Amino acid sequence: MKKLLFQLMLLAGLIAWGAAGCSNQVIDTAKLQSAFQSAPPDVRAYLDTGVAAISAGKFSEALPALQRVAFAAQMTQEQRLILTDTIKKVKAKAK
């Protein structure tokens, strides 16, 4: 009986550890803001809305704002990579 209880606890711990590892992606909002410092005011407003939502843990609210940045701005390759990576991480956390 004790062996079964131990195995169940071990299994539950491994599942929790695995789930935490999958969603433990850090979203670097400072890097995102730095990349878009010189963006036009309208793009900057969407970006600031998205960053504020990320900071508040409201990932489902951050996603539309960041997607608007993707469609509204002409970006450098570096900006596009940072924004794409951020959107990917926000989508993962919004689930």
Contacts in CASP RR format, 6 or more apart in sequence:
PFRMAT RR
TARGET T0000
AUTHOR 0000-0000-0000
METHOD contacts of the structure
MODEL  1
MKKLLFQLMLLAGLIAWGAAGCSNQVIDTAKLQSAFQSAPPDVRAYLDTG
VAAISAGKFSEALPALQRVAFAAQMTQEQRLILTDTIKKVKAKAK
22 92 0 8 1.000
23 92 0 8 1.000
23 93 0 8 1.000
25 89 0 8 1.000
25 92 0 8 1.000
25 93 0 8 1.000
26 89 0 8 1.000
27 54 0 8 1.000
27 86 0 8 1.000
27 89 0 8 1.000
27 90 0 8 1.000
27 93 0 8 1.000
28 86 0 8 1.000
29 51 0 8 1.000
29 54 0 8 1.000
29 55 0 8 1.000
29 86 0 8 1.000
31 82 0 8 1.000
32 47 0 8 1.000
32 51 0 8 1.000
32 82 0 8 1.000
32 83 0 8 1.000
32 86 0 8 1.000
33 47 0 8 1.000
33 51 0 8 1.000
35 78 0 8 1.000
35 79 0 8 1.000
35 82 0 8 1.000
35 83 0 8 1.000
36 43 0 8 1.000
36 44 0 8 1.000
36 47 0 8 1.000
36 69 0 8 1.000
36 73 0 8 1.000
36 79 0 8 1.000
39 47 0 8 1.000
39 69 0 8 1.000
39 73 0 8 1.000
40 73 0 8 1.000
42 72 0 8 1.000
43 69 0 8 1.000
43 72 0 8 1.000
43 73 0 8 1.000
46 65 0 8 1.000
46 66 0 8 1.000
46 68 0 8 1.000
46 69 0 8 1.000
46 72 0 8 1.000
47 65 0 8 1.000
47 66 0 8 1.000
47 69 0 8 1.000
49 62 0 8 1.000
49 65 0 8 1.000
50 61 0 8 1.000
50 62 0 8 1.000
50 65 0 8 1.000
50 66 0 8 1.000
51 62 0 8 1.000
53 59 0 8 1.000
53 61 0 8 1.000
53 62 0 8 1.000
53 65 0 8 1.000
54 62 0 8 1.000
54 90 0 8 1.000
57 93 0 8 1.000
59 90 0 8 1.000
59 91 0 8 1.000
59 93 0 8 1.000
59 94 0 8 1.000
60 94 0 8 1.000
62 90 0 8 1.000
62 94 0 8 1.000
63 87 0 8 1.000
63 90 0 8 1.000
63 91 0 8 1.000
63 94 0 8 1.000
66 83 0 8 1.000
66 86 0 8 1.000
66 87 0 8 1.000
66 90 0 8 1.000
67 87 0 8 1.000
69 83 0 8 1.000
70 83 0 8 1.000
70 84 0 8 1.000
70 87 0 8 1.000
73 79 0 8 1.000
75 83 0 8 1.000
END
